[in-house]
Amino acid sequence: MIGFLTLSKREVVRFLKDAIDTIAPPTISVILFLLIFGVGLGSRLGDVHGVPYIQFMTPGLLLLAIVRNAFLNPAYSLFQSRWYGNIADFLVSPLSAEQIALAVLLGGVARGMIVGALVLAAAWLVTGVSVAQPTWALGYALAVAVAFAGLGCIVGLWTRGWEGVGAIDTFVLDPLVMLGGVFYSLDMVRGVPIIEPLSALNPFTYITEGFRAAMLGGAEAHVLIGLVLTLALGTICIGAALVLFRVGYHLKA
Amino acid sequence: MRTPAIFIEHLHKSYGDLVAVDDLSLEIQRGEFFGLLGPNGAGKTTTINAIVGLVKPTSGHITVLGLDAVRDYRRVHRLVGIAFQELILDGSFLNVREILVYQAGYFGIPPRRARAKADELLERFGLWEKRSARVQELSGGQKRRLVLAKALIHDPEIVILDEPTAGADVEMRLQLWEMLQQLHAQGKTILLTTHYLEEAERLCQRVGILHHGRLVSLGSPEELARERGQAHLEDVFLELIRSEQA
């Protein structure tokens, strides 16, 4: 247990010691989104689903911050350790493959939740948004962080170069999230070519809608559908990450 | 009969068509100072990496103090400390002392004991003044000593050193030899790979010479020299390698 806790601590200390590069930029970029799209353009849109647009987009932006940071931390940490060779420090220790995987995953969850908390605090200051169902919203945010930290573990093991993590971030996560209802609901894009079908097919749309319902108060069915999708994604990602760690994929020759 | 420290039986490792280790069988006794010699690409690093589970054998098997190196890898790792040839140090955000404290933690040593053990090793290896420094601020010799300290943080019974004096100047090499002799005197089993035959002759009780992944000679440096009618291990080594290449 001490070994597992030590590695978990390392994964958290790694990004906290470099908070200017890891915590500050995503928090600031989401605050800019809030100010430009919410306060600026949003004020001309009026209410969306009964709430001001800036409050409507807050859950999506919060999710965006959690997803990206939960993903990036394990992806970069694992690849960095592979690149510099210090992954051997863990691999020659008595830590099991599962303990290593879980500790790296926890680092991602911690970063996702810390950035999420900072973004929520900023959103509260800017928009006065409050959380309607705190327990559901927190559980939901945790489930999303775990799922995408699992994806980060897979990418951190899979990639052969630094650009691999960036490529997944740009070509997979960005479209998934941007076309996943962060800035709009499915109702708002009815009949819009390309955007509507892509959004309707995108599972992240239902994850965002569920989180929005948990945060702003909304249909329970939305919360449950999104949560089920998140848990399914998390199960697949963590399962795959554990298999890769067990077989020593890109870890053992 | 005592269980050997390391028992390697018909180890074979290939990467596609490249055979790195070819049917290697070897027994290293407890408390022995053993040297694994060979030219570049002979299979030395592959062999020691297989012992600690960083290389998956294609076939054959390895036991460490009677424990299967694959099945019981977690218990095996408690018994073995390894200092890699590359100066691998988790220095992107940890200082010298933290590197040792974290490494102790991975081995399940509680924080207070980990800090005490780290401080003891920093003193012993002449790194106390550098305890708050970043790895990038260390000289090559200091990094080499830190790598060795890291391998010893959990007080392993078996110490594996992959080319521990590579790139070291004469003074540092002598210091490292003295440290290794002290470890051996404490009862540790030591497996050393080296290119320096003088080093092997001076430190090792027995040596194994690998060439193209095969064990081509095994015995004490004196025995090997006597059998081949040579004065030094270096002459034996060169004769063996040349005869293998012929």
Interface residues (C-beta under 8 A of the other chain):
Chain A: M1 I2 G3 L5 T6 L7 K9 R10 V13 R14 K17 D18 Q80 S81 Y84 G85 N86 A88 D89 F90 L91 V92 S93 P94 L95 S96 G248 K252 A253
Chain B: Y15 T46 N49 V52 G53 L54 V55 K56 R74 R75 H77 R78 V80 I82 F84 E86 I88 L89 D90 S92 F93 Y102 Q103 G105 Y106 F107 G108 I109 P110 K150
